[in-house]
């Protein structure tokens, strides 16, 4: 939650500082812009004066949210519930860097402004902790990722946009080191568990399709402020991988030097895993995976290959990223050098136009911080993609552009539940009781929950969900159940 609070602060600073700077520097649609030519000294002054307040907020959130999260991670490793505690927190004076800003061109019938950018926090924080009873410190704290800012909807009255959405387009990289006696926490199992829990929390809050939303207007349509506006489904097939590395030592003597390979295909926080192919340097698969998207431009299809290991955590075999819009390989954004990029596909994918299929080959690369016993990362993946825009009138099953299981996409937006004065059995509330309502949305095999509205009979939810339904979608029933969590 500390990460989420920090991101919200960054959003407000971005709106008040970076966007005016971008206009001063002359940002053009669909372009990348260098802001270094603009006079942004005033922005630095604003950030400097806000830093103490951010430090206070960060201290409070680290103590109340992150500390219990890390304690839970260590407890899962049987190290005790009180194995971790913050003893000193100073977030330093270095602000996150926002670079490589790109604005999207206007999209017909979509009243929004979209900006993509890289965000990197590599600060001089002084954070002291007690871990497993030993005093230590956190150093080299880094958070980095490719992110998106959506201003939606645009309006003809102040403040000109109804709200701001923020999310990472790819799973961000988080890294840190421990100082002093607590170097025991650098043991792979402990550090891995802490990072996994931090990333899981961040993915569920602020990695596409999840997002942080800040409403700016009470007159704009809340659905356009809070809910993703899906325009189509990206189909992905990880066709094959070949040229994977082999292991030496005893495994070679036993004929088990080849990996038990599987792949994970992901777009943002959405991911699918292929079946495992045993003891092989190459593998083929036939499954298609589906990713609902708002716009295709700016999204990356990420492929991570692993060696399945039943006795320990799986070994990393390589990473490849493919730009969905251009079908062009791109290196990991933190990498200084990477595999040679593929020739640009002249057929750029548009959100409102279907594409039957196209294949792209990409070289696997190493990513710093990934666990692996393979000395050299080698191999090539072959990926097929197809884009299927949503249409108002369903077509025949034979008209699908790839073997999709989705026949319809259901958008549900729950604005509020008002006048909650009795329970469903008609019994009255106890004297002086105010409910804390939560709505549970159920359809087909999906069950989703809203946030809880505390102590109110007029619950405002502003909660949107998107459900991928199969061929029997017409017979499905949508159930909304409002419960008193108290």
Residue pairs with C-beta under 8 A, 6 or more apart in sequence:
1 61
1 64
1 65
1 66
1 69
1 201
1 205
2 58
2 61
2 62
2 65
2 66
3 143
3 198
3 201
3 202
3 205
3 206
4 202
4 205
4 206
4 212
5 57
5 58
5 61
6 54
6 58
6 96
6 121
7 166
7 206
7 212
8 166
8 212
8 214
9 50
9 54
9 57
10 96
10 98
10 119
11 149
11 164
11 166
11 212
11 214
12 214
13 46
13 47
13 50
13 95
14 98
14 149
15 164
16 46
17 40
17 43
17 46
17 47
18 35
18 43
18 98
18 101
19 115
21 35
21 38
21 40
21 43
22 33
22 35
22 101
22 103
24 38
24 39
25 33
25 34
25 35
25 37
25 38
26 33
27 33
27 101
27 103
28 103
29 103
29 104
29 105
29 106
30 102
30 103
30 104
30 105
31 102
31 103
32 100
32 101
32 102
33 101
33 102
33 103
35 101
47 95
48 93
51 91
51 93
51 95
54 91
55 89
55 90
55 91
58 89
58 91
59 89
59 91
62 86
62 89
62 127
63 86
63 89
66 86
66 198
67 84
67 85
67 86
69 197
69 198
69 201
70 84
70 194
70 197
70 198
71 81
71 82
71 83
71 84
72 81
72 197
73 193
73 194
73 196
73 197
74 80
74 81
74 83
74 84
74 131
74 190
74 193
74 194
75 81
75 83
76 193
77 189
77 190
77 193
79 132
79 190
83 131
83 132
83 133
84 129
84 130
84 131
85 129
85 130
85 131
86 127
86 128
86 129
87 128
87 129
87 130
87 135
88 126
88 127
88 128
89 127
89 128
90 125
90 126
90 127
91 123
91 125
91 127
92 123
92 124
92 125
92 126
93 123
93 124
94 121
94 122
94 123
94 124
95 123
96 119
96 120
96 121
96 123
96 143
97 118
97 119
97 120
97 121
97 122
98 117
98 118
98 119
99 117
99 118
99 120
100 117
100 118
101 115
101 116
101 117
102 115
102 116
102 117
102 298
103 113
103 114
103 115
104 113
104 114
104 115
104 116
104 295
104 297
104 298
107 295
107 351
108 352
110 229
110 231
110 295
111 152
111 153
111 154
111 224
112 150
112 151
112 152
112 153
112 154
112 224
112 229
113 150
113 151
113 152
113 154
113 161
114 148
114 149
114 150
114 151
114 295
114 298
115 148
115 149
115 151
116 146
116 147
116 148
116 149
116 169
116 298
117 146
117 147
117 148
117 149
118 144
118 145
118 146
118 147
118 333
119 143
119 144
119 145
119 146
119 147
120 142
120 143
120 144
121 141
121 142
121 143
121 144
122 141
122 142
122 144
123 141
125 138
125 141
126 137
127 137
127 138
127 141
128 135
128 136
128 137
128 138
129 135
129 136
129 137
129 138
129 178
129 182
130 136
130 182
131 178
131 182
131 184
131 185
132 182
132 184
132 185
134 180
134 181
134 182
134 184
135 180
135 181
135 182
136 178
136 179
136 180
136 181
136 182
136 183
136 185
137 178
137 179
137 180
138 176
138 177
138 178
138 179
139 176
139 177
139 178
139 179
140 175
140 176
140 177
141 175
141 176
142 173
142 174
142 175
142 176
143 172
143 173
143 174
144 172
144 173
144 333
144 334
145 168
145 169
145 170
145 171
145 172
145 173
145 333
146 168
146 169
146 170
146 300
146 333
147 166
147 167
147 168
147 169
148 165
148 166
148 167
148 168
148 169
148 208
148 298
149 164
149 165
149 166
150 164
150 165
150 166
150 211
151 161
151 163
151 164
152 161
152 162
152 163
152 165
152 224
152 225
152 229
153 161
153 162
153 220
153 221
153 224
153 225
154 160
154 161
154 162
155 161
155 162
155 217
155 219
155 220
157 219
159 216
159 217
161 216
161 217
161 220
162 215
162 216
162 217
162 219
162 220
162 221
162 224
162 225
163 213
163 214
163 215
163 216
163 217
163 220
163 224
163 225
163 226
164 213
164 214
164 216
165 211
165 212
165 213
165 225
166 206
166 211
166 212
166 213
166 214
167 206
167 207
167 208
167 209
167 210
167 211
167 212
167 268
168 202
168 206
168 207
168 208
168 268
169 208
169 268
169 298
169 299
169 300
170 207
170 268
170 300
170 302
170 321
170 333
171 199
171 203
171 207
171 266
171 268
171 269
171 302
172 199
172 202
172 207
173 334
173 369
174 195
174 198
174 199
174 202
175 195
175 369
177 186
178 185
178 186
178 191
184 190
185 191
185 194
188 313
188 371
192 313
192 371
203 210
203 269
204 210
204 269
205 212
206 212
207 268
207 269
208 267
208 268
208 269
208 270
208 299
209 228
209 268
209 269
209 270
209 292
209 466
210 269
211 228
213 225
213 226
215 222
215 225
215 226
215 462
217 225
222 413
222 415
222 462
223 413
223 415
223 464
225 462
226 413
226 462
226 463
226 464
227 411
227 413
227 464
227 466
228 294
228 464
228 466
229 294
230 292
230 293
230 294
230 390
230 409
230 411
230 466
231 293
231 294
231 295
231 351
231 352
231 389
231 390
232 292
232 293
232 296
232 351
232 387
232 388
232 389
232 390
233 290
233 291
233 292
233 293
233 387
233 388
233 390
233 404
233 406
233 409
233 468
234 267
234 290
234 291
234 292
234 293
234 296
234 299
234 301
234 324
234 385
234 386
234 387
234 388
235 288
235 289
235 290
235 291
235 357
235 385
235 386
235 387
235 388
235 401
235 402
235 404
236 265
236 267
236 272
236 288
236 289
236 290
236 291
236 301
236 383
236 384
236 385
237 285
237 286
237 287
237 288
237 289
237 383
237 384
237 385
237 402
238 263
238 265
238 274
238 285
238 287
238 289
238 303
238 381
238 382
238 383
239 284
239 285
239 359
239 382
239 383
239 384
240 282
240 283
240 284
240 285
240 381
240 382
241 261
241 263
241 282
241 283
241 305
241 364
241 379
241 380
241 381
241 382
242 281
242 282
242 379
242 380
242 382
243 281
243 282
243 378
243 379
243 380
244 258
244 259
244 261
244 280
244 281
244 282
244 305
244 317
244 318
244 364
244 378
244 379
245 259
245 281
245 317
245 374
245 375
245 376
245 377
245 378
245 379
246 252
246 257
246 258
246 259
246 281
247 257
247 258
247 259
247 373
247 374
248 257
251 257
255 279
256 279
258 279
258 280
258 281
259 279
259 280
259 281
259 307
259 308
259 315
259 317
260 276
260 277
260 278
260 279
260 280
260 307
260 308
260 309
261 276
261 277
261 280
261 281
261 283
261 305
261 306
261 307
261 308
261 317
262 273
262 274
262 275
262 276
262 277
262 283
262 305
262 306
262 308
263 273
263 274
263 283
263 285
263 303
263 304
263 305
263 306
263 381
264 271
264 272
264 273
264 274
264 303
264 304
264 305
264 306
265 271
265 272
265 274
265 289
265 301
265 302
265 303
265 383
266 272
266 301
266 302
266 304
267 291
267 293
267 299
267 300
267 301
267 302
267 324
268 299
270 291
272 287
272 289
274 283
274 285
274 287
275 285
276 308
277 283
277 284
281 379
288 402
288 403
288 404
290 404
290 405
290 406
290 468
292 409
292 466
292 468
293 299
293 324
293 351
295 351
296 324
296 325
296 349
296 350
296 351
296 387
297 324
297 325
297 349
297 351
298 325
299 323
299 324
299 325
300 321
300 322
300 323
300 324
300 330
301 321
301 322
301 324
301 383
301 385
302 319
302 320
302 321
303 319
303 320
303 321
303 322
303 362
303 381
303 383
304 316
304 318
304 319
305 316
305 317
305 318
305 319
305 364
305 379
305 381
306 314
306 315
306 316
306 317
307 314
307 315
307 316
307 317
307 374
308 314
309 315
313 371
315 371
315 372
315 373
315 374
316 367
316 370
316 371
316 372
316 374
316 377
317 364
317 372
317 374
317 377
317 379
318 364
318 365
318 366
318 377
318 378
318 379
319 332
319 364
319 365
319 366
319 367
319 370
320 329
320 339
320 362
320 363
320 364
320 365
320 381
321 329
321 330
321 331
321 332
321 362
322 328
322 329
322 330
322 360
322 362
322 383
322 385
323 329
323 330
324 349
324 385
325 348
325 349
326 344
326 345
326 348
326 349
327 345
327 347
327 349
327 358
327 360
327 385
328 341
328 342
328 343
328 344
328 345
328 360
329 339
329 341
329 342
329 360
329 362
329 363
330 341
331 337
331 338
331 339
331 341
331 365
332 338
332 365
332 367
334 367
334 368
335 365
335 367
335 368
338 365
339 362
339 363
339 364
339 365
340 363
342 360
342 361
342 362
345 358
345 360
347 355
347 358
349 355
349 387
351 387
351 389
352 389
353 387
353 389
354 387
354 388
354 389
354 401
355 385
355 386
355 387
355 401
356 386
356 401
357 384
357 385
357 386
357 401
357 402
358 384
358 385
358 386
359 382
359 383
359 384
359 385
360 382
360 383
360 384
360 385
361 380
361 381
361 382
361 383
362 380
362 381
362 383
363 379
363 380
364 377
364 378
364 379
364 380
364 381
365 377
366 372
366 377
386 401
386 402
387 401
388 400
388 401
388 402
388 404
390 409
394 407
394 408
397 407
397 471
405 468
405 470
406 468
406 469
406 470
407 469
407 470
407 471
407 473
408 469
408 473
409 466
409 467
409 468
409 469
410 443
410 466
410 467
410 469
410 473
410 478
411 464
411 465
411 466
412 441
412 443
412 464
412 465
412 466
412 467
412 478
413 462
413 463
413 464
413 465
414 439
414 441
414 450
414 461
414 462
414 463
414 464
414 480
415 460
415 461
415 462
416 458
416 459
416 460
416 461
416 462
417 437
417 439
417 459
417 461
417 482
418 457
418 458
418 459
419 457
419 458
420 435
420 437
420 456
420 457
420 458
420 459
420 482
420 484
421 428
421 429
421 457
422 428
422 429
423 429
423 484
429 435
433 486
434 455
434 456
434 457
435 455
435 456
435 457
435 459
435 484
435 486
436 452
436 453
436 454
436 455
436 456
436 484
436 485
436 486
437 452
437 453
437 456
437 459
437 482
437 483
437 484
437 485
438 449
438 450
438 451
438 452
438 453
438 482
438 483
438 485
439 449
439 450
439 459
439 461
439 463
439 480
439 481
439 482
439 483
440 447
440 448
440 449
440 450
440 480
440 481
440 482
440 483
441 447
441 448
441 449
441 450
441 463
441 465
441 478
441 479
441 480
442 448
442 478
442 479
442 480
442 481
443 467
443 469
443 476
443 477
443 478
443 479
444 467
444 469
444 470
444 473
444 476
446 465
446 467
448 465
450 461
450 463
451 461
451 463
452 485
453 459
453 460
453 461
459 482
469 476
